[in-house]
Amino acid sequence: MSIYNRLNQYAIPVAYYALALPEFSMQMHSHHRCEIMCPVSGQCDVTVGRQVHRLKERQFIFIDQDIPHRLQVDAAMPCVLLNLEFVCSSGSKGVDLGRLAAGQDDFRHFLERRMPCLVVHDPGKVGYALKDLIDEMEKKNPVDELLRDVLFTRLLIELARSFSADTTASGVSHVRRAMQYIVEHLYEDICVLSVANAVGINHTYLQKLWSEHYHCGIMGTVNALRLDHAAFLLSNSNMSIIDIACHVGYNS
């Protein structure tokens, strides 16, 4: 179940693997589990919806429940991949996500972002945390639940920390690229999705970044820029109001 649903307070790992994949291709699918994939070496392509993410070493991808995705590994670039799937539920076993969010700011901020899919640079700690958890789950039968939960908690914290660091570093860059695109295409048919596609990130995520930087929505900024230029033309040209409106992108 979704990690972002507050009713799903507990999370438990249910499936995992550490595999060397010389070549691999799966069908598009979805499931009621969250998933983390992290290449140890080589590279792989993870298609989520219509977007293809190329993962290399020091990167990982998180996918929430019920998000269609597929994994592909090209024979020209084999991959060693770590994978973990976990379920979030209203039960009483596993890692208490509410308690973790209450005591760990980065994890709380991660939940607040509500990203159905995210690709993040890994400084190394996510990969190590994932490997340690998988190694321990492979050794124990039955699984030592306490140690599993400790290692899984560590993984979730490192995931959230990497996401927080990556967001801080890349957020300004994303906003600047979005603003550049808006300025260059101001008088064309612009929408939030077209701007996000040009930048190469999720439109919901871009909206949040934009709001944090400018304290308004993307289309609010577009309209303000268009009106500023229209006001300038009204005062400094002989164009009619209708011509000015059409010129700055208001066609009705």
Disulfide bonds with the S-S distance in Angstrom:
none
